[in-house]
Amino acid sequence: MYLYHFGLGELPFTLTPNTNFYLPMTMHDEALAVLSTALQTGEGFIKVVGEVGTGKTLLCRKLLNEIPEHFVTAYIPNPYLNPDELRRAVAVELGVKQAQRMSVQLLTQRIQTRLLELHSQGHSVVLILDEAQALPEDSLEALRLFTNLETETRKLLQVVLFAQPELDERLAKTEFRQLKQRITFAYKLRAMNAHEVQQYIHHRLQVAGYKGAELFPVRICQNIARVSQGVPRLVNVLCHKMLMLAYGEGHYKMTVKLLKAAVKDTESIEQGSKISLLAFTCLGGLSALLLVYYTLVVK
């Protein structure tokens, strides 16, 4: 691998949501601020929506790591569960004893008893679901009923949904209007701009231990931003492939040639972005030729 070649302590562009690589960009800081405010004020439902690869899971892990100590968290990373499985998953997370065969009413009652117990101890309980767009429709309704568990002054269970935009499409349906009305705080993650992509790349290299000369020049970062459309996951994929290709060819600086090879090898890059990179490269070459012509002929 290219670690020794570039003097790296670890891989800088893996797809695992490692919070050590978290970069406090404006959009993520804003999302965390929304989440913090909503949780502290005891809101029932909070939603964070973003396209595939925009950093929802990393943000989710960041929230789990930094949530105040008085919160008890129930984390469900894969919510493709029917209502009974969802209830049982919540029960497991909260430490509720359950039998193999238990009625919905009894299990719900035990969950409520546990929530009241935690409330009496000064704890707030938050259920965090990643990839919430995968919840079956009947499980969405079961989730809404969970938030009916409350005291006279406060919800016993708060719910944070991290999801792709498909969740909004489902919540727009008439049958989910009650659930949609309960979402009092929401934030939509956007893609990174070119400057943020440059910061992102340099930050991850620095965290991974890189101390050498500039690996990714500004122009290369701009091209990466263009073809990846600012999606962090695609930026990671392209940068990782470029580093592997550079290592294989003995290079110590990223080039357009390496980027084009990485793009060609990445199916998730849209065809329009590939054409855009080709056009940009051609224009760059034309500009260089015109500059040479101006220098040699006009002057």
C-alpha positions, 0 to 999 in steps of 0.5 A: 500500500502507499502509506510508506511511499507518502509517509502516512501513519494511516489511510486518509481516505477510507469510507468508514465514518471515523470521527478522528477525521471530522472536519468542522465545516459550516454545514456540519457545525450547523447541523450539530447545533440544531441537534443540540438545541432540539435535544436540550429543549426536549423536542420529540422528533428531529431530522437530518437529511442528506444525499448518499455520501454527504456525511450523515453517518459520520455526523451521527457518530459525532453526535453519539460521541459528544452528546451530554452525559445525562442522555441515554442513547439507543442507536439503531444503524440499520432500521430495516425492521418491522414494528415488532423488530423495532420495538425489540431493538429499542428494548435491547438498547435500553436494557429492557428484559423481554421474553421470546414471545411477548405481546406488543402491549406488554413489551411497550409497557416495559419500555415505558416503565424503563423510560419512566425509571430513567426519567426519575434518575434525571436522564433524557432518552434519545433514539437515533436511527441512521438510514431512516429512509429504510424504515418500512411504513408500518414501522414509521407509524410504530415510531410515531406511537413511541413518542406518545410516551410522555409525562405531563411536562416532557417527552420520555423519548426523543427521536433523531432521524438521519436519512436520505431525501427519500424519507421526505418523499414518504413523509409527504404522503397523507398517511404520515402527516401526523408524524411529519407535524411532529418533526419540529427541527430539521436540517438538510446537508448539502455537498461541499463547495470547491474550497471546502473540498480542498480543506477536506482533502488537506485536513484528512492528509494531515490527520493521517500524518502527512508532513511532506510537500503539497500532494493535491494542488489547488487545480486538482482539488478544484477538478475533484470537486467538479467531478465528485460534485462535492460529495465527501464519499466520492472525494474519498474514493477518488483521492484513495485511487489517485494515491494508489495510482501515484504510488504505482507509478512512483509519483509524489504529486497528484496530476490530472492524468491520475485523476482522469484514471481514477474517474474512469475507474469509478462507476458512481461518477456521473457521465456528465461530470466525466465529460466536464473534466475532459472539457476542462482538461482540453481548455487547460491545454488550449490555454497553454498553447495560446500562451506559448503562441502569444509569447513566441509570435505576438511578442 
